[in-house]
Amino acid sequence: MTKRDLIELVAKKANLTNKAARDAVLTVINSIRDALKRKEKVVLTGFGTFSVRKRVARIGRNPKTGEKITIAARNAPGFTPGKTLKKVVR
């Protein structure tokens, strides 16, 4: 499912125009992005939790030359599915 498909589905299910549905979907996505940018956790009960995970620095290899390189520590987005979502997918 693409973002466009999701917008069309929301418009149909909520009896909204495509523009209103697009605004609603983009608002939700942008709100999650902004919360993660502030390093906050976003919990959607029954669906899952979006969070920021810390990746530690590590040693890697350049695949072309075989040379060892240091990969810097960084933050990465993470998602943990909720119990209800896990149950539905199984």
PyMOL Python script that loads the backbone (N, CA, C, O; Angstrom):
from pymol import cmd

cmd.read_pdbstr("""\
ATOM      1  N   MET A   1       0.850  -1.174   0.000  1.00  0.00           N
ATOM      2  CA  MET A   1       0.000   0.000   0.000  1.00  0.00           C
ATOM      3  C   MET A   1       0.895   1.237   0.000  1.00  0.00           C
ATOM      4  O   MET A   1       1.830   1.336   0.794  1.00  0.00           O
ATOM      5  N   THR A   2       0.608   2.152  -0.874  1.00  0.00           N
ATOM      6  CA  THR A   2       1.358   3.401  -0.955  1.00  0.00           C
ATOM      7  C   THR A   2       0.631   4.496  -0.171  1.00  0.00           C
ATOM      8  O   THR A   2      -0.497   4.309   0.285  1.00  0.00           O
ATOM      9  N   LYS A   3       1.296   5.630  -0.026  1.00  0.00           N
ATOM     10  CA  LYS A   3       0.671   6.758   0.662  1.00  0.00           C
ATOM     11  C   LYS A   3      -0.599   7.181  -0.073  1.00  0.00           C
ATOM     12  O   LYS A   3      -1.606   7.508   0.555  1.00  0.00           O
ATOM     13  N   ARG A   4      -0.548   7.172  -1.398  1.00  0.00           N
ATOM     14  CA  ARG A   4      -1.720   7.543  -2.195  1.00  0.00           C
ATOM     15  C   ARG A   4      -2.877   6.577  -1.936  1.00  0.00           C
ATOM     16  O   ARG A   4      -4.024   7.003  -1.805  1.00  0.00           O
ATOM     17  N   ASP A   5      -2.577   5.269  -1.862  1.00  0.00           N
ATOM     18  CA  ASP A   5      -3.613   4.275  -1.572  1.00  0.00           C
ATOM     19  C   ASP A   5      -4.217   4.510  -0.194  1.00  0.00           C
ATOM     20  O   ASP A   5      -5.429   4.403  -0.011  1.00  0.00           O
ATOM     21  N   LEU A   6      -3.363   4.831   0.771  1.00  0.00           N
ATOM     22  CA  LEU A   6      -3.840   5.094   2.120  1.00  0.00           C
ATOM     23  C   LEU A   6      -4.755   6.309   2.150  1.00  0.00           C
ATOM     24  O   LEU A   6      -5.792   6.291   2.813  1.00  0.00           O
ATOM     25  N   ILE A   7      -4.381   7.354   1.444  1.00  0.00           N
ATOM     26  CA  ILE A   7      -5.202   8.566   1.388  1.00  0.00           C
ATOM     27  C   ILE A   7      -6.567   8.260   0.780  1.00  0.00           C
ATOM     28  O   ILE A   7      -7.591   8.718   1.288  1.00  0.00           O
ATOM     29  N   GLU A   8      -6.587   7.490  -0.304  1.00  0.00           N
ATOM     30  CA  GLU A   8      -7.856   7.128  -0.938  1.00  0.00           C
ATOM     31  C   GLU A   8      -8.719   6.287  -0.009  1.00  0.00           C
ATOM     32  O   GLU A   8      -9.936   6.464   0.036  1.00  0.00           O
ATOM     33  N   LEU A   9      -8.099   5.371   0.734  1.00  0.00           N
ATOM     34  CA  LEU A   9      -8.837   4.529   1.671  1.00  0.00           C
ATOM     35  C   LEU A   9      -9.430   5.357   2.799  1.00  0.00           C
ATOM     36  O   LEU A   9     -10.584   5.156   3.177  1.00  0.00           O
ATOM     37  N   VAL A  10      -8.647   6.293   3.344  1.00  0.00           N
ATOM     38  CA  VAL A  10      -9.136   7.165   4.411  1.00  0.00           C
ATOM     39  C   VAL A  10     -10.288   8.024   3.896  1.00  0.00           C
ATOM     40  O   VAL A  10     -11.281   8.215   4.598  1.00  0.00           O
ATOM     41  N   ALA A  11     -10.160   8.540   2.677  1.00  0.00           N
ATOM     42  CA  ALA A  11     -11.227   9.366   2.093  1.00  0.00           C
ATOM     43  C   ALA A  11     -12.518   8.564   1.967  1.00  0.00           C
ATOM     44  O   ALA A  11     -13.603   9.064   2.266  1.00  0.00           O
ATOM     45  N   LYS A  12     -12.390   7.328   1.525  1.00  0.00           N
ATOM     46  CA  LYS A  12     -13.570   6.482   1.320  1.00  0.00           C
ATOM     47  C   LYS A  12     -14.207   6.080   2.652  1.00  0.00           C
ATOM     48  O   LYS A  12     -15.421   6.189   2.820  1.00  0.00           O
ATOM     49  N   LYS A  13     -13.381   5.613   3.600  1.00  0.00           N
ATOM     50  CA  LYS A  13     -13.902   5.118   4.883  1.00  0.00           C
ATOM     51  C   LYS A  13     -14.469   6.239   5.753  1.00  0.00           C
ATOM     52  O   LYS A  13     -15.477   6.046   6.434  1.00  0.00           O
ATOM     53  N   ALA A  14     -13.823   7.418   5.734  1.00  0.00           N
ATOM     54  CA  ALA A  14     -14.251   8.519   6.594  1.00  0.00           C
ATOM     55  C   ALA A  14     -15.190   9.485   5.870  1.00  0.00           C
ATOM     56  O   ALA A  14     -15.598  10.500   6.434  1.00  0.00           O
ATOM     57  N   ASN A  15     -15.531   9.165   4.618  1.00  0.00           N
ATOM     58  CA  ASN A  15     -16.426  10.002   3.827  1.00  0.00           C
ATOM     59  C   ASN A  15     -15.885  11.435   3.736  1.00  0.00           C
ATOM     60  O   ASN A  15     -16.597  12.405   3.994  1.00  0.00           O
ATOM     61  N   LEU A  16     -14.598  11.534   3.360  1.00  0.00           N
ATOM     62  CA  LEU A  16     -13.933  12.822   3.203  1.00  0.00           C
ATOM     63  C   LEU A  16     -13.543  13.020   1.744  1.00  0.00           C
ATOM     64  O   LEU A  16     -13.527  12.078   0.953  1.00  0.00           O
ATOM     65  N   THR A  17     -13.233  14.255   1.413  1.00  0.00           N
ATOM     66  CA  THR A  17     -12.669  14.501   0.084  1.00  0.00           C
ATOM     67  C   THR A  17     -11.220  14.016   0.094  1.00  0.00           C
ATOM     68  O   THR A  17     -10.623  13.852   1.158  1.00  0.00           O
ATOM     69  N   ASN A  18     -10.660  13.788  -1.092  1.00  0.00           N
ATOM     70  CA  ASN A  18      -9.270  13.352  -1.166  1.00  0.00           C
ATOM     71  C   ASN A  18      -8.331  14.386  -0.557  1.00  0.00           C
ATOM     72  O   ASN A  18      -7.337  14.026   0.075  1.00  0.00           O
ATOM     73  N   LYS A  19      -8.636  15.662  -0.741  1.00  0.00           N
ATOM     74  CA  LYS A  19      -7.789  16.719  -0.177  1.00  0.00           C
ATOM     75  C   LYS A  19      -7.822  16.691   1.347  1.00  0.00           C
ATOM     76  O   LYS A  19      -6.780  16.811   1.992  1.00  0.00           O
ATOM     77  N   ALA A  20      -9.016  16.532   1.931  1.00  0.00           N
ATOM     78  CA  ALA A  20      -9.135  16.478   3.394  1.00  0.00           C
ATOM     79  C   ALA A  20      -8.443  15.235   3.946  1.00  0.00           C
ATOM     80  O   ALA A  20      -7.787  15.295   4.985  1.00  0.00           O
ATOM     81  N   ALA A  21      -8.590  14.116   3.254  1.00  0.00           N
ATOM     82  CA  ALA A  21      -7.944  12.881   3.693  1.00  0.00           C
ATOM     83  C   ALA A  21      -6.425  13.008   3.589  1.00  0.00           C
ATOM     84  O   ALA A  21      -5.698  12.545   4.468  1.00  0.00           O
ATOM     85  N   ARG A  22      -5.945  13.639   2.505  1.00  0.00           N
ATOM     86  CA  ARG A  22      -4.499  13.833   2.334  1.00  0.00           C
ATOM     87  C   ARG A  22      -3.955  14.697   3.467  1.00  0.00           C
ATOM     88  O   ARG A  22      -2.900  14.399   4.028  1.00  0.00           O
ATOM     89  N   ASP A  23      -4.677  15.771   3.803  1.00  0.00           N
ATOM     90  CA  ASP A  23      -4.252  16.635   4.899  1.00  0.00           C
ATOM     91  C   ASP A  23      -4.211  15.876   6.217  1.00  0.00           C
ATOM     92  O   ASP A  23      -3.290  16.066   7.011  1.00  0.00           O
ATOM     93  N   ALA A  24      -5.196  15.019   6.459  1.00  0.00           N
ATOM     94  CA  ALA A  24      -5.253  14.250   7.699  1.00  0.00           C
ATOM     95  C   ALA A  24      -4.089  13.260   7.779  1.00  0.00           C
ATOM     96  O   ALA A  24      -3.410  13.179   8.802  1.00  0.00           O
ATOM     97  N   VAL A  25      -3.864  12.516   6.711  1.00  0.00           N
ATOM     98  CA  VAL A  25      -2.782  11.521   6.701  1.00  0.00           C
ATOM     99  C   VAL A  25      -1.428  12.206   6.844  1.00  0.00           C
ATOM    100  O   VAL A  25      -0.586  11.755   7.621  1.00  0.00           O
ATOM    101  N   LEU A  26      -1.211  13.283   6.108  1.00  0.00           N
ATOM    102  CA  LEU A  26       0.071  13.984   6.193  1.00  0.00           C
ATOM    103  C   LEU A  26       0.288  14.602   7.571  1.00  0.00           C
ATOM    104  O   LEU A  26       1.421  14.656   8.051  1.00  0.00           O
ATOM    105  N   THR A  27      -0.773  15.064   8.206  1.00  0.00           N
ATOM    106  CA  THR A  27      -0.665  15.618   9.549  1.00  0.00           C
ATOM    107  C   THR A  27      -0.226  14.552  10.541  1.00  0.00           C
ATOM    108  O   THR A  27       0.628  14.808  11.390  1.00  0.00           O
ATOM    109  N   VAL A  28      -0.800  13.366  10.442  1.00  0.00           N
ATOM    110  CA  VAL A  28      -0.412  12.269  11.331  1.00  0.00           C
ATOM    111  C   VAL A  28       1.054  11.890  11.097  1.00  0.00           C
ATOM    112  O   VAL A  28       1.820  11.763  12.052  1.00  0.00           O
ATOM    113  N   ILE A  29       1.440  11.711   9.844  1.00  0.00           N
ATOM    114  CA  ILE A  29       2.819  11.321   9.519  1.00  0.00           C
ATOM    115  C   ILE A  29       3.806  12.391   9.986  1.00  0.00           C
ATOM    116  O   ILE A  29       4.832  12.071  10.587  1.00  0.00           O
ATOM    117  N   ASN A  30       3.500  13.651   9.714  1.00  0.00           N
ATOM    118  CA  ASN A  30       4.392  14.741  10.120  1.00  0.00           C
ATOM    119  C   ASN A  30       4.476  14.877  11.637  1.00  0.00           C
ATOM    120  O   ASN A  30       5.531  15.219  12.171  1.00  0.00           O
ATOM    121  N   SER A  31       3.378  14.613  12.330  1.00  0.00           N
ATOM    122  CA  SER A  31       3.383  14.687  13.790  1.00  0.00           C
ATOM    123  C   SER A  31       4.276  13.605  14.386  1.00  0.00           C
ATOM    124  O   SER A  31       5.009  13.861  15.341  1.00  0.00           O
ATOM    125  N   ILE A  32       4.218  12.391  13.824  1.00  0.00           N
ATOM    126  CA  ILE A  32       5.087  11.313  14.285  1.00  0.00           C
ATOM    127  C   ILE A  32       6.540  11.675  14.009  1.00  0.00           C
ATOM    128  O   ILE A  32       7.397  11.496  14.874  1.00  0.00           O
ATOM    129  N   ARG A  33       6.827  12.186  12.805  1.00  0.00           N
ATOM    130  CA  ARG A  33       8.187  12.579  12.444  1.00  0.00           C
ATOM    131  C   ARG A  33       8.724  13.656  13.388  1.00  0.00           C
ATOM    132  O   ARG A  33       9.865  13.572  13.842  1.00  0.00           O
ATOM    133  N   ASP A  34       7.902  14.668  13.681  1.00  0.00           N
ATOM    134  CA  ASP A  34       8.331  15.762  14.541  1.00  0.00           C
ATOM    135  C   ASP A  34       8.596  15.289  15.972  1.00  0.00           C
ATOM    136  O   ASP A  34       9.543  15.745  16.612  1.00  0.00           O
ATOM    137  N   ALA A  35       7.761  14.376  16.475  1.00  0.00           N
ATOM    138  CA  ALA A  35       7.965  13.835  17.822  1.00  0.00           C
ATOM    139  C   ALA A  35       9.271  13.048  17.882  1.00  0.00           C
ATOM    140  O   ALA A  35      10.017  13.168  18.854  1.00  0.00           O
ATOM    141  N   LEU A  36       9.555  12.252  16.866  1.00  0.00           N
ATOM    142  CA  LEU A  36      10.801  11.494  16.837  1.00  0.00           C
ATOM    143  C   LEU A  36      12.003  12.429  16.734  1.00  0.00           C
ATOM    144  O   LEU A  36      13.058  12.159  17.308  1.00  0.00           O
ATOM    145  N   LYS A  37      11.838  13.520  16.006  1.00  0.00           N
ATOM    146  CA  LYS A  37      12.908  14.502  15.888  1.00  0.00           C
ATOM    147  C   LYS A  37      13.248  15.095  17.255  1.00  0.00           C
ATOM    148  O   LYS A  37      14.405  15.410  17.535  1.00  0.00           O
ATOM    149  N   ARG A  38      12.225  15.244  18.105  1.00  0.00           N
ATOM    150  CA  ARG A  38      12.424  15.743  19.473  1.00  0.00           C
ATOM    151  C   ARG A  38      12.818  14.612  20.426  1.00  0.00           C
ATOM    152  O   ARG A  38      12.914  14.821  21.635  1.00  0.00           O
ATOM    153  N   LYS A  39      13.048  13.410  19.877  1.00  0.00           N
ATOM    154  CA  LYS A  39      13.438  12.209  20.633  1.00  0.00           C
ATOM    155  C   LYS A  39      12.354  11.769  21.607  1.00  0.00           C
ATOM    156  O   LYS A  39      12.647  11.247  22.683  1.00  0.00           O
ATOM    157  N   GLU A  40      11.102  11.985  21.223  1.00  0.00           N
ATOM    158  CA  GLU A  40       9.968  11.533  22.022  1.00  0.00           C
ATOM    159  C   GLU A  40       9.468  10.201  21.482  1.00  0.00           C
ATOM    160  O   GLU A  40       9.693   9.858  20.321  1.00  0.00           O
ATOM    161  N   LYS A  41       8.793   9.469  22.338  1.00  0.00           N
ATOM    162  CA  LYS A  41       8.203   8.197  21.950  1.00  0.00           C
ATOM    163  C   LYS A  41       6.753   8.431  21.527  1.00  0.00           C
ATOM    164  O   LYS A  41       6.049   9.218  22.159  1.00  0.00           O
ATOM    165  N   VAL A  42       6.298   7.763  20.473  1.00  0.00           N
ATOM    166  CA  VAL A  42       4.916   7.877  20.010  1.00  0.00           C
ATOM    167  C   VAL A  42       4.261   6.512  20.181  1.00  0.00           C
ATOM    168  O   VAL A  42       4.663   5.537  19.545  1.00  0.00           O
ATOM    169  N   VAL A  43       3.249   6.448  21.043  1.00  0.00           N
ATOM    170  CA  VAL A  43       2.574   5.189  21.335  1.00  0.00           C
ATOM    171  C   VAL A  43       1.174   5.229  20.738  1.00  0.00           C
ATOM    172  O   VAL A  43       0.366   6.086  21.095  1.00  0.00           O
ATOM    173  N   LEU A  44       0.889   4.302  19.831  1.00  0.00           N
ATOM    174  CA  LEU A  44      -0.447   4.143  19.266  1.00  0.00           C
ATOM    175  C   LEU A  44      -0.982   2.817  19.801  1.00  0.00           C
ATOM    176  O   LEU A  44      -0.668   1.753  19.266  1.00  0.00           O
ATOM    177  N   THR A  45      -1.779   2.885  20.845  1.00  0.00           N
ATOM    178  CA  THR A  45      -2.267   1.686  21.514  1.00  0.00           C
ATOM    179  C   THR A  45      -2.972   0.772  20.521  1.00  0.00           C
ATOM    180  O   THR A  45      -3.838   1.208  19.764  1.00  0.00           O
ATOM    181  N   GLY A  46      -2.592  -0.489  20.536  1.00  0.00           N
ATOM    182  CA  GLY A  46      -3.172  -1.475  19.634  1.00  0.00           C
ATOM    183  C   GLY A  46      -2.435  -1.569  18.312  1.00  0.00           C
ATOM    184  O   GLY A  46      -2.658  -2.509  17.549  1.00  0.00           O
ATOM    185  N   PHE A  47      -1.559  -0.611  18.024  1.00  0.00           N
ATOM    186  CA  PHE A  47      -0.805  -0.629  16.777  1.00  0.00           C
ATOM    187  C   PHE A  47       0.678  -0.822  17.037  1.00  0.00           C
ATOM    188  O   PHE A  47       1.277  -1.788  16.565  1.00  0.00           O
ATOM    189  N   GLY A  48       1.265   0.095  17.786  1.00  0.00           N
ATOM    190  CA  GLY A  48       2.689  -0.047  18.086  1.00  0.00           C
ATOM    191  C   GLY A  48       3.294   1.237  18.623  1.00  0.00           C
ATOM    192  O   GLY A  48       2.602   2.225  18.870  1.00  0.00           O
ATOM    193  N   THR A  49       4.622   1.189  18.798  1.00  0.00           N
ATOM    194  CA  THR A  49       5.355   2.310  19.363  1.00  0.00           C
ATOM    195  C   THR A  49       6.497   2.706  18.442  1.00  0.00           C
ATOM    196  O   THR A  49       7.312   1.873  18.045  1.00  0.00           O
ATOM    197  N   PHE A  50       6.543   3.980  18.111  1.00  0.00           N
ATOM    198  CA  PHE A  50       7.654   4.542  17.352  1.00  0.00           C
ATOM    199  C   PHE A  50       8.606   5.166  18.367  1.00  0.00           C
ATOM    200  O   PHE A  50       8.164   5.863  19.281  1.00  0.00           O
ATOM    201  N   SER A  51       9.902   4.926  18.217  1.00  0.00           N
ATOM    202  CA  SER A  51      10.871   5.484  19.154  1.00  0.00           C
ATOM    203  C   SER A  51      12.184   5.753  18.433  1.00  0.00           C
ATOM    204  O   SER A  51      12.383   5.342  17.290  1.00  0.00           O
ATOM    205  N   VAL A  52      13.076   6.456  19.133  1.00  0.00           N
ATOM    206  CA  VAL A  52      14.411   6.730  18.605  1.00  0.00           C
ATOM    207  C   VAL A  52      15.367   5.783  19.317  1.00  0.00           C
ATOM    208  O   VAL A  52      15.401   5.722  20.546  1.00  0.00           O
ATOM    209  N   ARG A  53      16.141   5.047  18.528  1.00  0.00           N
ATOM    210  CA  ARG A  53      17.100   4.099  19.084  1.00  0.00           C
ATOM    211  C   ARG A  53      18.512   4.605  18.830  1.00  0.00           C
ATOM    212  O   ARG A  53      18.813   5.148  17.767  1.00  0.00           O
ATOM    213  N   LYS A  54      19.366   4.416  19.823  1.00  0.00           N
ATOM    214  CA  LYS A  54      20.768   4.838  19.682  1.00  0.00           C
ATOM    215  C   LYS A  54      21.566   3.688  19.093  1.00  0.00           C
ATOM    216  O   LYS A  54      21.524   2.568  19.601  1.00  0.00           O
ATOM    217  N   ARG A  55      22.292   3.968  18.020  1.00  0.00           N
ATOM    218  CA  ARG A  55      23.197   2.990  17.414  1.00  0.00           C
ATOM    219  C   ARG A  55      24.601   3.353  17.878  1.00  0.00           C
ATOM    220  O   ARG A  55      25.032   4.495  17.716  1.00  0.00           O
ATOM    221  N   VAL A  56      25.307   2.403  18.448  1.00  0.00           N
ATOM    222  CA  VAL A  56      26.654   2.671  18.949  1.00  0.00           C
ATOM    223  C   VAL A  56      27.652   2.689  17.793  1.00  0.00           C
ATOM    224  O   VAL A  56      27.405   2.119  16.730  1.00  0.00           O
ATOM    225  N   ALA A  57      28.773   3.348  18.019  1.00  0.00           N
ATOM    226  CA  ALA A  57      29.843   3.378  17.013  1.00  0.00           C
ATOM    227  C   ALA A  57      30.409   1.969  16.881  1.00  0.00           C
ATOM    228  O   ALA A  57      30.459   1.219  17.856  1.00  0.00           O
ATOM    229  N   ARG A  58      30.832   1.615  15.677  1.00  0.00           N
ATOM    230  CA  ARG A  58      31.374   0.277  15.462  1.00  0.00           C
ATOM    231  C   ARG A  58      32.395   0.306  14.333  1.00  0.00           C
ATOM    232  O   ARG A  58      32.486   1.276  13.580  1.00  0.00           O
ATOM    233  N   ILE A  59      33.146  -0.756  14.234  1.00  0.00           N
ATOM    234  CA  ILE A  59      34.145  -0.894  13.177  1.00  0.00           C
ATOM    235  C   ILE A  59      33.494  -1.641  12.012  1.00  0.00           C
ATOM    236  O   ILE A  59      32.850  -2.672  12.208  1.00  0.00           O
ATOM    237  N   GLY A  60      33.666  -1.116  10.810  1.00  0.00           N
ATOM    238  CA  GLY A  60      33.152  -1.763   9.601  1.00  0.00           C
ATOM    239  C   GLY A  60      34.274  -1.899   8.584  1.00  0.00           C
ATOM    240  O   GLY A  60      35.420  -1.536   8.849  1.00  0.00           O
ATOM    241  N   ARG A  61      33.933  -2.419   7.439  1.00  0.00           N
ATOM    242  CA  ARG A  61      34.919  -2.573   6.365  1.00  0.00           C
ATOM    243  C   ARG A  61      34.382  -1.946   5.093  1.00  0.00           C
ATOM    244  O   ARG A  61      33.201  -2.067   4.765  1.00  0.00           O
ATOM    245  N   ASN A  62      35.273  -1.279   4.388  1.00  0.00           N
ATOM    246  CA  ASN A  62      34.943  -0.776   3.063  1.00  0.00           C
ATOM    247  C   ASN A  62      34.920  -2.002   2.150  1.00  0.00           C
ATOM    248  O   ASN A  62      35.951  -2.654   1.984  1.00  0.00           O
ATOM    249  N   PRO A  63      33.765  -2.334   1.550  1.00  0.00           N
ATOM    250  CA  PRO A  63      33.684  -3.556   0.751  1.00  0.00           C
ATOM    251  C   PRO A  63      34.568  -3.519  -0.499  1.00  0.00           C
ATOM    252  O   PRO A  63      34.965  -4.564  -1.014  1.00  0.00           O
ATOM    253  N   LYS A  64      34.867  -2.330  -0.972  1.00  0.00           N
ATOM    254  CA  LYS A  64      35.674  -2.216  -2.183  1.00  0.00           C
ATOM    255  C   LYS A  64      37.160  -2.450  -1.909  1.00  0.00           C
ATOM    256  O   LYS A  64      37.841  -3.146  -2.663  1.00  0.00           O
ATOM    257  N   THR A  65      37.657  -1.851  -0.805  1.00  0.00           N
ATOM    258  CA  THR A  65      39.090  -1.940  -0.536  1.00  0.00           C
ATOM    259  C   THR A  65      39.432  -2.896   0.605  1.00  0.00           C
ATOM    260  O   THR A  65      40.587  -3.298   0.742  1.00  0.00           O
ATOM    261  N   GLY A  66      38.446  -3.266   1.427  1.00  0.00           N
ATOM    262  CA  GLY A  66      38.707  -4.115   2.580  1.00  0.00           C
ATOM    263  C   GLY A  66      39.264  -3.344   3.765  1.00  0.00           C
ATOM    264  O   GLY A  66      39.536  -3.930   4.812  1.00  0.00           O
ATOM    265  N   GLU A  67      39.436  -2.042   3.612  1.00  0.00           N
ATOM    266  CA  GLU A  67      39.994  -1.191   4.664  1.00  0.00           C
ATOM    267  C   GLU A  67      39.005  -1.064   5.818  1.00  0.00           C
ATOM    268  O   GLU A  67      37.801  -0.927   5.600  1.00  0.00           O
ATOM    269  N   LYS A  68      39.523  -1.112   7.059  1.00  0.00           N
ATOM    270  CA  LYS A  68      38.669  -0.933   8.230  1.00  0.00           C
ATOM    271  C   LYS A  68      38.310   0.547   8.365  1.00  0.00           C
ATOM    272  O   LYS A  68      39.154   1.424   8.179  1.00  0.00           O
ATOM    273  N   ILE A  69      37.048   0.807   8.691  1.00  0.00           N
ATOM    274  CA  ILE A  69      36.583   2.173   8.903  1.00  0.00           C
ATOM    275  C   ILE A  69      35.752   2.202  10.185  1.00  0.00           C
ATOM    276  O   ILE A  69      35.208   1.182  10.610  1.00  0.00           O
ATOM    277  N   THR A  70      35.664   3.364  10.783  1.00  0.00           N
ATOM    278  CA  THR A  70      34.839   3.537  11.970  1.00  0.00           C
ATOM    279  C   THR A  70      33.501   4.129  11.548  1.00  0.00           C
ATOM    280  O   THR A  70      33.444   5.172  10.897  1.00  0.00           O
ATOM    281  N   ILE A  71      32.439   3.452  11.927  1.00  0.00           N
ATOM    282  CA  ILE A  71      31.086   3.939  11.642  1.00  0.00           C
ATOM    283  C   ILE A  71      30.619   4.670  12.897  1.00  0.00           C
ATOM    284  O   ILE A  71      30.554   4.083  13.977  1.00  0.00           O
ATOM    285  N   ALA A  72      30.298   5.935  12.752  1.00  0.00           N
ATOM    286  CA  ALA A  72      29.956   6.791  13.896  1.00  0.00           C
ATOM    287  C   ALA A  72      28.644   6.366  14.547  1.00  0.00           C
ATOM    288  O   ALA A  72      27.786   5.757  13.908  1.00  0.00           O
ATOM    289  N   ALA A  73      28.505   6.697  15.824  1.00  0.00           N
ATOM    290  CA  ALA A  73      27.254   6.476  16.548  1.00  0.00           C
ATOM    291  C   ALA A  73      26.202   7.409  15.961  1.00  0.00           C
ATOM    292  O   ALA A  73      26.515   8.498  15.478  1.00  0.00           O
ATOM    293  N   ARG A  74      24.948   6.962  16.012  1.00  0.00           N
ATOM    294  CA  ARG A  74      23.872   7.791  15.476  1.00  0.00           C
ATOM    295  C   ARG A  74      22.545   7.349  16.068  1.00  0.00           C
ATOM    296  O   ARG A  74      22.450   6.298  16.702  1.00  0.00           O
ATOM    297  N   ASN A  75      21.536   8.154  15.854  1.00  0.00           N
ATOM    298  CA  ASN A  75      20.175   7.813  16.248  1.00  0.00           C
ATOM    299  C   ASN A  75      19.450   7.268  15.035  1.00  0.00           C
ATOM    300  O   ASN A  75      19.681   7.716  13.912  1.00  0.00           O
ATOM    301  N   ALA A  76      18.567   6.294  15.259  1.00  0.00           N
ATOM    302  CA  ALA A  76      17.808   5.699  14.172  1.00  0.00           C
ATOM    303  C   ALA A  76      16.362   5.511  14.631  1.00  0.00           C
ATOM    304  O   ALA A  76      16.124   5.211  15.800  1.00  0.00           O
ATOM    305  N   PRO A  77      15.399   5.683  13.734  1.00  0.00           N
ATOM    306  CA  PRO A  77      14.012   5.448  14.114  1.00  0.00           C
ATOM    307  C   PRO A  77      13.762   3.954  14.300  1.00  0.00           C
ATOM    308  O   PRO A  77      14.349   3.116  13.616  1.00  0.00           O
ATOM    309  N   GLY A  78      12.883   3.649  15.236  1.00  0.00           N
ATOM    310  CA  GLY A  78      12.530   2.254  15.478  1.00  0.00           C
ATOM    311  C   GLY A  78      11.040   2.109  15.640  1.00  0.00           C
ATOM    312  O   GLY A  78      10.341   3.064  15.978  1.00  0.00           O
ATOM    313  N   PHE A  79      10.552   0.893  15.393  1.00  0.00           N
ATOM    314  CA  PHE A  79       9.126   0.609  15.557  1.00  0.00           C
ATOM    315  C   PHE A  79       8.989  -0.736  16.243  1.00  0.00           C
ATOM    316  O   PHE A  79       9.606  -1.718  15.831  1.00  0.00           O
ATOM    317  N   THR A  80       8.178  -0.779  17.289  1.00  0.00           N
ATOM    318  CA  THR A  80       7.868  -2.021  17.971  1.00  0.00           C
ATOM    319  C   THR A  80       6.371  -2.262  17.827  1.00  0.00           C
ATOM    320  O   THR A  80       5.573  -1.468  18.323  1.00  0.00           O
ATOM    321  N   PRO A  81       5.975  -3.341  17.158  1.00  0.00           N
ATOM    322  CA  PRO A  81       4.540  -3.590  16.979  1.00  0.00           C
ATOM    323  C   PRO A  81       3.866  -3.917  18.307  1.00  0.00           C
ATOM    324  O   PRO A  81       4.466  -4.528  19.191  1.00  0.00           O
ATOM    325  N   GLY A  82       2.617  -3.503  18.427  1.00  0.00           N
ATOM    326  CA  GLY A  82       1.839  -3.783  19.619  1.00  0.00           C
ATOM    327  C   GLY A  82       1.267  -5.186  19.597  1.00  0.00           C
ATOM    328  O   GLY A  82       1.297  -5.864  18.570  1.00  0.00           O
ATOM    329  N   LYS A  83       0.750  -5.614  20.728  1.00  0.00           N
ATOM    330  CA  LYS A  83       0.213  -6.962  20.870  1.00  0.00           C
ATOM    331  C   LYS A  83      -0.926  -7.233  19.885  1.00  0.00           C
ATOM    332  O   LYS A  83      -0.988  -8.305  19.284  1.00  0.00           O
ATOM    333  N   THR A  84      -1.820  -6.266  19.723  1.00  0.00           N
ATOM    334  CA  THR A  84      -2.960  -6.439  18.818  1.00  0.00           C
ATOM    335  C   THR A  84      -2.505  -6.582  17.375  1.00  0.00           C
ATOM    336  O   THR A  84      -3.020  -7.431  16.648  1.00  0.00           O
ATOM    337  N   LEU A  85      -1.545  -5.763  16.950  1.00  0.00           N
ATOM    338  CA  LEU A  85      -1.027  -5.842  15.581  1.00  0.00           C
ATOM    339  C   LEU A  85      -0.350  -7.185  15.339  1.00  0.00           C
ATOM    340  O   LEU A  85      -0.549  -7.798  14.290  1.00  0.00           O
ATOM    341  N   LYS A  86       0.445  -7.646  16.294  1.00  0.00           N
ATOM    342  CA  LYS A  86       1.099  -8.942  16.162  1.00  0.00           C
ATOM    343  C   LYS A  86       0.076 -10.060  16.004  1.00  0.00           C
ATOM    344  O   LYS A  86       0.244 -10.964  15.185  1.00  0.00           O
ATOM    345  N   LYS A  87      -0.976  -9.985  16.795  1.00  0.00           N
ATOM    346  CA  LYS A  87      -2.015 -11.016  16.762  1.00  0.00           C
ATOM    347  C   LYS A  87      -2.747 -11.040  15.426  1.00  0.00           C
ATOM    348  O   LYS A  87      -3.057 -12.115  14.914  1.00  0.00           O
ATOM    349  N   VAL A  88      -3.026  -9.878  14.858  1.00  0.00           N
ATOM    350  CA  VAL A  88      -3.727  -9.776  13.575  1.00  0.00           C
ATOM    351  C   VAL A  88      -2.876 -10.303  12.435  1.00  0.00           C
ATOM    352  O   VAL A  88      -3.383 -10.957  11.524  1.00  0.00           O
ATOM    353  N   VAL A  89      -1.569 -10.015  12.486  1.00  0.00           N
ATOM    354  CA  VAL A  89      -0.680 -10.407  11.403  1.00  0.00           C
ATOM    355  C   VAL A  89      -0.440 -11.912  11.402  1.00  0.00           C
ATOM    356  O   VAL A  89      -0.288 -12.511  10.337  1.00  0.00           O
ATOM    357  N   ARG A  90      -0.405 -12.524  12.563  1.00  0.00           N
ATOM    358  CA  ARG A  90      -0.173 -13.970  12.650  1.00  0.00           C
ATOM    359  C   ARG A  90      -1.294 -14.664  12.003  1.00  0.00           C
ATOM    360  O   ARG A  90      -1.314 -15.894  11.955  1.00  0.00           O
TER     361      ARG A  90
END
""", "prot")
cmd.dss("prot")
cmd.show_as("cartoon", "prot")
cmd.util.cbc("prot")
cmd.orient("prot")
